[in-house]
């Protein structure tokens, strides 16, 4: 049973799908939390990042000693020595499920759900469609120019494609994405969820990636998917209003 007297502090980046997983789980079960959003470059050490990053007053290093978010802080949250909160999104979800006695079926590994996630996470789909667009969303993640420059540096270092070379390529990718999203209602077997036995970790994981897509102007979510997404995200910025 949910303990109505417990309120957590949730440290995160607004744009991060891993942090969104935790927030969406808490939203779905009406678990109270205060959200603290960090600049993306804060806590990155310039000497280790080719000059990128900065020592911000609000730094994730003050939570666990690392540049690592999300972190959950609050009564009963297990912490490593010297830390003030618990990192790792799936570990946080697992803790919340146990702490509050939640009924959250585990991820199924369904092939159709996996195929959709694999498509969305293809390095030539999600990255060029969102990496640059995300930095234009009005959230604290990008409040400083150094937040944006660190973001671009990090992904260039990984070899990620930040955006498509032409508007035509971008438009073609959005068209292909919309075709995939049009098929999503067909794999939603439950009422407002992926499985007919109820809302679970399959939903937690997929919803976070779907939310990321809302920064894309021209993306089209079928009506059942819009309803599916509307049940969570109470404390995230509505990217649809700012899509580019």
Protein Blocks (a to p, Z undefined) as FASTA:
>chain_A
ZZfkbccdddddfklmklmmmmmmmmmnopacddddddfkgopafklngopacddfbdfk
lmnopacddddedehiacdehiabdehjklmmmmmmmmnopacdddehiaklmmmmmmmm
pmklmmmmmmmmmmmpccfklmpmklmmmmmmmmmmnopafbdfbfklmmmmmmmmmmmm
mmmmmmmmbghiabfnbccfklmmmmmmmmmmmmpghiacdfklmmmmmmgoklcccfkl
mgZZ
